[in-house]
Amino acid sequence: MKFFLRVIFFLFISTSLVAQDSSSRIESGIPKTTIFLPNDYGGEAQNFDFIQDDKGVLYIANTVGFLEFNGTSWRNFKPDNDGVPVSFLKDTKGRIFTGGTGFIGFLEKNNSGETYFVSLKDKLPNDFAIGIVWDIYSIDDRIYFRNDNNIIKYENSKIEVLIAPEPIQNLFTFNKTIYCNTGRGLYKLENKKFVFIASSEILAKFNVRNIFELNTKLIIVTLKNGLYILNDNIIKPLQCDISTFIKEKMLYTAGILDDQTVYFSTIRGGVLLTDKNLSPKFRISEKSGLSNNSAKKIKQDYQGNLWIGSDKGITKMNYPITTTFYHKNKSKIGTIEEITSHKKEIYLGASLGTFKLKTISKKDLLTDNYFAEFSHLPNDMVDNFANFSLKSKLLFSGLNGTQEYRNNKTSSFSPFSARKFYKSIHYKNIVFMGHAFGCEILILNEKDEIQKIENITNLPEIRGIAEDIDKNLWLTTVSDGVLKVVFKDSLGKPKLKKFGLKDGLPSLRDNLVYNINNNDVLFTTHKGLFKFDKNSQKFIPETRFGDKYAGGKDEFIYAFNFDKNENSWMHSFRKKVSIVAMKDSLGKYTLYEKPLKDIGQMQAYEILSEPEKKVVWYGGSDGLARFDYSKIRKEKIIDFNALITKVIGVNDSILIRGHQFNRNIKTMLKPNQRDFRFEVGATDYTNLEEIKYQYKLEGYDKNWSDWTKESFKIYTNLNYGEYTFKVKSKNYLDNISKTDKYSFLISPFWYQTTFFKILVLILVLTFLIYIINYFSKRKFVKKVHELELAQKFEKEKNEAIVKEKERGLKALIDAQESERSRIARELHDGVVQQIGSVILKSRNILAKMNLLQTKESQELLKSLENSNQDLRTISHQMMPRALKELGILSALNDLLENSLVYTNVAYSLEHFNIKERLPQKIEITIYRIVQELINNIIKHSKATEVSVQIFNANNTIILIVEDNGVGFAKGKSKKGIGLLNISSRLDMVNGDVNFEPSPKSGTLVTIKIPLE
């Protein structure tokens, strides 16, 4: 779209260029240049060559070494031998080769983006002396370095030295052929051989500086002897207007620019530009913006600008030269109020007088008077606000009146100091002149001489005059609003109407009026453009040129010009922006600002358009500027690049030292690298001060920043993670560059790592679990404690009950044993004895009665004896006498014998380590338990064998009772009264019992009773 708009603009303003012959006058001023002195770039004064890399970064061969310029900052570095660079060349792959004093090589970039020199000296023969490498040329992929005696050929990473027949003065290429000039003449290189060109001896005594092709011919440039032409191997002097100039000024080099303009840099006269016919077009020197008249190499950058090296710094000149200025020269003009074209010459009305532009011829460019200047008109006065071209004479004002200028002479015209002249569009012989005290009507005769003067009275100071289609006269004042003058009869009996703020004017002061296309009137104001609406009798916004500068906007339009092609040129006073509204074939207007950027930076009070010359003049407090829109390029816009030139980290550590355009490498940074300063540049050098930048840090910024002229961006205290810094730039034409980027990753601190976070999470969870468990445990412990207390209480209660029961049981058992002992004793000592006595007495009585042998007596005695025996047995069972007198072993033996004597059960009693009597309580317990078990065996087991073992093992009495009976039936409780009685007895002696099946398929009972 931008390219399309530029093409449309060019088509509007560029029909066919005005042909100019050698006698055409030149009125151009000083071009826009930028001078870089040694203090600016950190080098020495002399500069020998220029080149740009593929991204547009500029390199200069300087006495101090290599200079690198990225649009914002300079850097210098040296070749490996600390030599002086002299020449550059870029090959088809973008590699920059260079040579100088004692070195050849190329430029390379290291990992941090910093440019450094790589030497090719190691590929040369060991004894080869490089000398000074003056020139470098290429043909296809072959590179040719030239020193004073040789041509050094570099191809496929190999070097070959070609020895010249004589010392070489210069090296050139033409039609893919290498030419060199020597003290003998001109040679060309064919098949690695130097072939002499016949008739070139004429050049032997000349110092040939360059050879270039022009109009299909080869032009030979010499230092002091001018130009020669080589055609069909014949060399002869080239006769042209500039021959004497280049001889006198000592030509250093020459070449052709991209628009076919030929340039000549001289040692004494600056730079001369000519057309392809070598006719002078422009000259630049110290007087017109060059750093020094001793110009060396000239190179054109990618945007077309010229870089000129000299003995005193570097000059950049904007090219093509569309805008030139006059306020930089020695003419003291002051503030310009009026610009007038009179007899095709430019006149200025200014605060310091009235001036005429002294144009020059093309031949003047070859002299010391080579740029246009302004000179005072005779007898002019200060404070000229108005000029007017009236056929053969020029009217101009001053402090004490208005004068006329004719035939280089001035004379008084009016005692009033004119503020504005206006030629009527309705009356051919009428000119209106506004001044400090009103407005005069100048009535002219056929010779444009003043025949009569009429006054419009009762007016304030008039600054603007215009007529509308209804023959009404509109006047603008200094501070009294707008006046409308209606003439009833021709120009007689004027009727005035005053308009002010209530009528739609934004201000009463600084309003100016202009006629548009001999039809409408337009008013420039503090708030943009207005027109007068007949229906409402109000001032309303004028929108025919678009809405941007229509009335009501904060745009103070002061300078305005409507030219013959119906294009409107205007200037925004406050914002310092120049605009042109171009009319198309459909009558519509399009606004353009970009081509007028340089003009917009000055404060303009007056504009004059000369469509026939394609020139517009701007004047004001900053002087005068000339805009030549025939020079505007219509080519495609050249891309340029934004560059990240340096990245500075924490503690001023340098992360990137040079431009790394869109490198995809991601830089890994340490955790402490959290602060960054990104320094940037841009490779459009046309208007360096107008370059703007836009930034975005992906991973931090959500959106691009606003456009800013600051060529750096700072970020502090970034978090760890991945980031990509991006920058793009915008030039003075609002074209956007390619984006540069730098990706980096900030490593986390150890406490920010995923492992640490997981560890912390685990610890936190562990701690939480611990806390939960702790409080849960406390709660549980509390409950357990409460439960334990309850259990303890219950246990103590139960133990008390148990103890009470045990005491009761013990008491019961003791009581039983005591009662048994008493009963056994009573039975044994009492009833048994008495029954025995009864039996004896009965025998005696029956014997005396002789009844002893009777059956009845015998049965009676036997019954008594059996009863007595039963009582005796019961007595022994209740308290065995053997247990009391002989101990547990004898008691058990008696028990088994007496209990099993009338059964079919065989028994055995085994004992071991029972050497002493056991405690009485234990013996009674063992006896009663065995007694209980034997009774159960007899009643329930159906056993035929029973084994009783008793022994002392580790101070514990082990009692084992085993039978081969039926054992315990499944599902039948083992807690009968007898067994409970066994458990109760064992509890009293801290013993325990175990019932289990016997290997003999009966029951095995094991009882353990500790002795302690």
SEDREN-196358 format. One record per residue (C-alpha): residue in one letter; z, x, y. Coordinates in steps of 0.1 Angstrom, whole numbers, plus 2048, in hexadecimal, padded with zeros to 3 digits. Layout:
AZXY...
//
This chain:
M800800800K80881C818F7E782D810F7D580C816L7E6807838R7DD82A843V7B9825839I7B880484CF7C781586BF7AD830868L791817866F79D804884I79F82289AS78483888CT76082C88ES749849896L7578688A6V74B8708C9A73388C8C7Q73C8AA8DCD7258C78E4S7308EA8F0S7358DD913S74E8C2909R76F8C591CI78F8CB909E7AE8B9915S7C68BF8F8G7E98CB8FFI8028DE8E9P8038D48C4K8248CD8B2T8318ED8A4T8518F9894I85A91E898F87192F87FL87F95088BP89096B876N8B295D87DD8A793B870Y89A94784EG8B0966849G894980848E87F99885CA866990877Q846998864N83797F84BF818987837D810969820F81A946816I8179317F6Q8269117E7D83090B7C3D8268EB7B1K8438D87C0G83B8E37E3V8568FD7E8L84A917801Y84B93C7FBI845956816A83E97B813N85598B82CT85F9AE834V8829A7826G87599A805F86B9777F9L87595980EE8799377FEF87A917813N8808F4805G87F8E0825T8A48E382DS8B0906824W8A392A821R8A9943807N89E967802F89B97D7E4K88B99E7DCP8739AE7C3D8829C57A9N87A9E57BDD8869D77DFG8629D87EBV8509C3806P83C9A57F9V8199A4808S80498B7F4F80696C7DEL7F09587C7K7F69397B1D7E3936791T7D6917780K7F791376DG80C91478DR81A937788I81D94A7A9F81296E7A7T81C9877C2G8179AB7CCG8249C27E6T8309E67ECG8329F57CAF8349D67B4I8209BA7A4G82E99C791F834977793L85095F79DE86594E783K884938782N8A493E76FN8B992475ES8CB91B77EG8A9914790E8AB9337A5T8899447ABY8889697A3F86D98479FV85F99077ES84E9B277EL82E9BA76CK8329DF771D83B9E574DK8189DB743L8089F6759P802A1A74EN821A2F752D812A4676CF801A2B780A80AA287A5I809A047B1G808A0B7D6I8059ED7ECV7F69CD7DDW7E49BE7FBD7D19A17EAI7D298B7CBY7B59767BFS7AE9627A0I78F95878DD79693F771D7B494D75FR7AF97176BI7C697F786Y7BA99C79CF7D39B17B0R7C49C97CAN7D49E97D7D7C4A047EBN7B2A147CEN7B09FC7B1I7AC9D97A5I7C79CF78CK7BB9B5774Y7D599F762E7C9988746N7DA97B727S7FA98E72FK7E79AF730I7DE9C674DE7BF9DA752V7BA9F276FL7979F377FI793A12794A77EA0D7B3P764A277BDE774A2A7E0P794A1E7F0I7939F87F3Q7979E8815N7979C380AL7919AD7EDF77F98B7EDT7719717D5F75195E7D8N7409497BDK7599557A3T7509797ABI7679947B8Y75C9A77D7C76D9C57E7N7669D9806T7699FF807G761A1B81ER73EA1B811G7379F6813L73A9D67FDY73D9D67D7K73E9B97BFL74F9BB79DE7389B577FN7439BB75BK7609D0767K7489E677CF7459E97A2V7229E27ACF7189EC7CFI7079D27E6A6E99E07F7S6E99DF81ES70F9DC81EE7129FF82DI7149EE84FL7379E3845A743A0583BK751A0D85CF7619EB861N7829DE855V7789BF842R7949A6843N78698882FI768979821F76495381DE74893A817L73C925834N71E90E833T71391E812K713940822L72C95D81EI73E96683EI74C989841V76A98C859T7719AF868L78F9BB87BK77D9C789BN7589C1896G75699B893L745987879Y72998F861I71597984AL70A982826N6EB96F81AD6D59797FDN6E799B7FCI6DE9A2820I6FA9A8839K6F59A385EP70B99B87DL713976883Q70C96D8A7C7229518B4D7389478D2I7589558C2S74A9788BAT7589898D9F7799778D6I7809828B2K7759A68BAE78D9A88D8K7AA9968C8M7A69AA8A7L7A199288BY7BB99386FT7AD979857A799959856G79493B840I78C91683DL7A48F983FD7A18DA829D78F8C7845Q7758E3847T7848F1867V781917868Y7A092B873F7A294E881S7C3960884T7C397D89CI7DA9998A3R7D99958C9G7CE9718D0G7E09598B8V7CC9408A4L7A99328ABL79C91289AT77790B89AD7608F288AK7498FB86DN72F907886L74A91F894S74C90C8B5P77090E8C3K7868F08BFF7A98FA8C5R7BE9198CBI7E391F8C6S7F793D8D4E8189458E2K81092F900S80A9118EBG8249138CFL81D9328BAS83A94A8B3N8259688BBN8019708C3S7FF9888A6A7F596F88BK7F297A867K7EC963849I7E793E84DK7ED926831Q7EA900830D8058EE81DY8018CF807Q8048B7825G7EA8CB838N8028DC851L7FA90085BW81391C854I80C93B869G81C95C863S820974880D83299388BK84D97D89AG856962881I845944872T833927883K82D905873M8138F0885N80D8CC87CY7EA8C7871P7D28B5878I7DB8B789DT7DD8928A6T7F88958C1T7FB8AF8DCF8148B28F8Y8148BF91BH8388BF925K83E8E0913N8268F492AK82D90294CS8208E4960K83D8D4971I8348AF973G85589C971T858879964I83686895FE83284596DE80C84096CI7EF84D958T7CC846966S7A984F95AH793855978K76F862973K77886B94FE79588095AI7BA87B956Y7D1877974L7F7874974G80E86398CA830874987S85187A998L84689C9A4G8248919B1T8018889A7F7EF89E98DK7CC8A397FL7C78B095CK7B38D095DT79E8CE93DI78E8ED92ES76E8F491CK76A9018F9K762924907D78392391AL7959238F8L7889478F5T798952915D7BC954922N7B9931932Y7B691F911F7CA8FF915A7C98E292DE7E18E194BF7E98C9967S7E58D198CH7F18BF9ABL7DA8AB9C0P7D78B69E4N7F38A99FBD8038959DFM8268899E3V8438849CBD84B8639BBN8298579B2F82C83699FA80882A9A0N7E483799EF7C482399FS7A082D998L78981C9B1K7668289A9S7628499BDK78684C9C8L7A884D9BAL7C583B9CAF7E784A9C4S8098439D3G8268599DEL8478589EFN839851A12G81A83CA0BT7FA8399F7Q7DD8519F9E7B98539EDY7A98719DCR7848779DDN76F8979DAN78E8AC9D6K79C89F9F7T7B88879FFS7BD86FA1BS7D6854A24F7CF831A16S7EE81CA1DP811822A2CF820810A0ES8288239EFA8168109D4R8298069B4K80C7F69A2F7E67F09A6Y7D47D4995K7AE7CC996S7A87A7997I796798979H78B77998EY78178A9AEK76B7A99ACN7747B59CFI79A7B19CCV7B57CA9C4F7D97C29C4M7F27DD9CEG8177D89C8H8307EC9DBA8547EE9E5F8517D29FFG83A7BA9EEC8157B79E4E7F57BD9F7I7D37AE9F0L7B87C99F5I7977BA9FDL77A7D29F6N7567D4A01E7397DD9EBK7418029EED7657FC9E3E772803A06I78F7F0A14Q7817D4A29K7A07BFA2EI7C47BEA23E7D979FA1EN7FE79EA17I813788A01T833787A14N858781A0BL8567959EBP86D7AF9DBE8607D09CDI8437C99B5R83F7DE995G8267C9981I8077B4989A7F079F974E7DA780976D7D876495DI7B974F954D7C373596EK7C174F98AN7E674F98EL7F5771998W81477C986L82B796995T8487A8985T8647B799AV87D7D2997S89B7BB993D89179899FG880789981V85C77D980L84876E99CK829757998V8117569B6V7FA7379B8F7DE7399D1K7D27179DED7B27219F0S7A37419E2L7BD75B9E9G7CC749A06K7ED736A0BP7FF7459EDK81B7309DDL8377439CCK84C7389AEK86874D9A1F87374F97CG89375C96FL8AC75A953K8AC734952D88773594BG88A74A92CL88976D93AP8A2784927S8A8798947L89F79996CR8977BE96CD87D7D595DN8657BA955L8407C3956V8207AE953Y7FE7B5943N7DE7A2940I7D279D91CN7AD79B916N7A778D939N7B876D92DD7DD76D927V7F977F937L814792924F83779C92FT84A7BA923T8707B7925H8917C491AK88E7AD8FCG86A7B28F0L8497A08F9F84777E90AK82D766917F82E74992ED82B72691FK81A70E937N8276EF926S84C6F8927Q84970E946K85E727932F85A74B926I85874B900P8537678E7E8307768E4T8297788BFR8047808BDF80D7A58B5G82679B89AD84B79189AK85B7B389BY8557B88C1A8537948CBG86B7888E6G88F7848DCK8917A48C8D8A67C28D4E8867D58DDF8827E1901I85D7E4904Y8547F6925A834809920F8177F3916N7F17F6915F7D67DD909D7B67F0904K7917E6904N7927E28DFE7AE7C98E3N7C77DF8D2S7EA7E08E0W7FD8018E5M8227FE8EDH8428128EDS8668078E5F87B816900R89D8158EFK89281E8CCK8788378D6V85D8298BFS8388278C8I82480B8B9V8008008B8A7F57DC8B0M7D17DF8A1K7BB7C18A2D7A57BA884S7847A7881L79778687CG7AA78B89CK7CB79288AY7E27AF894T7F27C987EL80E7E088BY80E805884E82A81D88CK82783A874P80884C884L81B84C8A5K83C85A899D83987A8AEI8318658CDG84E84E8C7Q86786A8CBM85F86D8F0Q86A85590BA84A844917Y846830938E82082E938I80482B91FL7DE830924S7C6829909E7A283890AP7918278ECE7708398F3K78185A8ECK79984D8D1V7B585A8E6V7D684B8F3W7EC85B90EY811856910G82686192EG84A85F938S86A87293ED86188A921G84089392FL81D88B923A80F887900R7EB8828F4F7E48708D3D7C28768C3Y7BE85C8A8S79C86889EK7AF88588CI7C386E876R7BD876851K7B085B83BE7B686E81BK7CE863800I7F386A808I7FF88B7F9D81D8887E2F83B89D7EAN85C8A47D9A8808A17DFL8938BF7D2I8B68C67C7T8B98E97D5K8DD8F17CEV8FB8E27BBI91D8EF7C5G93B8E87B0V9608ED7B3N96C90C7C5D9499117D3S93B91A7B1I9159187AFL908902793I8E390179FR8D491B7B6G8B190E7BAH89B8F07B5Q8988E4791F8808C8793N8898AD77AR8978C4760N8A28B0742I8BE8C9739K8E18BA73CT8FA8D374AM91B8D4738L9388D9750K95C8E274CP9778C7752N9818D6773Q95E8D1782R9648B0793D9588B87B7F9338BC7C0R91E8C37DEF8F98BD7D8E8E18CD7F1V8BE8C07F2G89C8C6803A87A8B6805T8578C6804D8468B2820Y8498CA83DT8368B6857N8548A986AL8728BA85BE88A8A9873E87F886868I88488B842K89E873834Y8AF873812Q8BD8597FAY8D68617DFK8E38527BFL8FB8607A6E8F684D785G917848774Y928844796D9128327B0K90680F7A9N8EA8117C3W8D682A7D6S8E68367F7D8D882D819W8BE844827T8CD86183AK8C288284AE8DF89483AS8D08AC821F8EF8AE80BK9068967F8I92A89B7EEY93D88C7D1T9618937CAN97A88D7AEL960880795N96D874774Y961884754G941877745E91B878748Y90A87876AT8E787B778F8E388379DK8C38777ADV8B387C7CFK8938717DFS887877802K87286581CN85C875836Y85486B859L83985384DD852842836N84184F817I8598547FAS85A8747E6K85D87A7C1T8818797B5D8948987AAK8B2895792Y8CE8AB784S8E189F765F9038AC75CL9208A4746I9448AA751S95A8B2733P97B8A0731F99C8B3733W9AE8B6711Y9C389871AQ9A4884721T99388B700T98D86F6E6F9A28826CDF9BF8846E6K9BB85F6EEI9BB8566CAL9D986D6C5V9EB85D6E2L9E183B6D5I9EF8446B3LA0F8516C3VA128326D9LA0D81C6BBTA258316A7FA3E82F6C3LA398096C7IA3C8066A1YA5B81B6A3IA698066BFIA617E76ADNA6F7F468DYA8D8026A0FA957E16AFSA8B7CF690KAA07E767CRABD7E2694KAB97BD690FAB57C166BVAD37D966AKAE67C167EKADD7A5666VAE37BC649HB047C7658EB0D7A365DLB0179C63AEB147BA62DLB337AE640AB2D78C630QB2679C60FKB447B3614FB5979661CEB4B7835FFKB4E7A25EAEB717A75F5KB777835F0NB677855CEEB787A65C6AB987965D0IB8F7795BAVB8479059EKBA37A55A2EBB77865A2KBA477B584EBA879E575RBCC79D57DGBCE77B56ELBB9785551KBCD7A454CABEC79054FLBDE777537IBD379251FDBF47A4523AC0578351FQBF077B500EBF679E4F1SC1B79A4F9EC1C7774EBRC097824CDSC2179F4C8RC3F7874CBIC2F76E4B4AC2578849BRC4879649DEC5877449ALC4176B47DHC4778C46CDC6C78F472GC7576A471VC5E751460VC5076A446QC7377643DQC8175343BIC64747425GC6A76640FSC8F75D40DVC85739404IC6E7463E9LC8A75B3D9KCA373F3DASC8A7273CCRC8473F3AFNCA97413A8ICAE71C3A9LC90714394AC9B72F37BKCBE720378MCAE6FF373NC9570D35BLC7970036FLC6C72137AQC50722360TC44700365KC226FB373EC2E6E9391SC48704399QC2E71F397EC1670D3ADLC327073C7LC3C72B3C7KC187373C9SC127203E7LC3072D3F8EC267513F2NC0374A3FFSC1073A41ENC27757423QC0A76F41EDBF575C438LC1175E451RC1478344ATBEE787450IBEF773470SC0C78847CHBF97A8475QBD979A486MBEC7914A6MBFB7B44A9PBF07CC48ERC0C7E1484ABF57FE47CLBE87FD49FKC0A8004ADEC1781A495LBF982E489GBDE82A4A4IBBB81B4A9LBAA82C48BSBC381E471ABC37FD483LB9D7FA481NB9D80445DDBB67E9455LBA37D046ALB827D7458EB937D7436NBA77B743BSB8B7A444DLB6F7AC435VB827AD414YB7878A40ATB5378D417NB3479D40AVB327B4428AB357D9422YB437ED43ESB4781144ALB5D821464EB54842473HB6685548FFB628764A1NB778894B9IB938704B9KBB08884B5EBCB8774C9RBD88554CFLBC58434EAPBD6830506QBE58114F9KBD07FA50FIBB080B503EBBB8094DEIBC37E44E1TBA27DE4F4IB8E7F04D8YBA17DE4BDRB9C7BB4CCIB777C24D3VB717CE4AFQB857B04A3EB6E7994B8LB4E7A94ACIB587A8487NB6178448ANB3E77D49AIB2D79147EIB3F77E463KB3875C473HB14760480SB02780476KAFC77B451AB007A044FTB077B342FEB0F7D4440VB237DD45FSB2980046DVB45809486QB4482B498IB5C8374B1FB5C8594C2NB6686C4E2AB4887A4F6NB5088B516NB7187951ATB60858514IB688424F5IB488364E6LB4B8194CEIB2C80E4BAVB2C7EF4A4EB0B7E9491DB017CF477NAE27C6464GAE57A146AVACD78947BGAD679649EFAD57804BEAABC7644BDKAA27644DAGAAB74C4F6KACF74A4EBSAE9754505KAFD7734FFKB19767514GB2F7544FBIB557534FEGB597704E7LB417864F9LB4F77C51ANB7178550DIB637A7503SB557AD526SB767A2536RB8A7BA520LB727D7528DB747D054EMB997D754BVB937FA53ENB73800553GB5D7FF534DB3B7F152EVB297E2510NB047E1506FAF57C94EDEAD47D24DEPAC07CC4BESACA7E34A1PAB07F948FKABE7E7471SAB17C647FGAD57BB489TAE97C24A8LAF47E34B7VB117E14CETB1A8004E3IB3B8014F6KB4581D50EIB6882151CPB7183E532LB9284F52CEB98858550
//
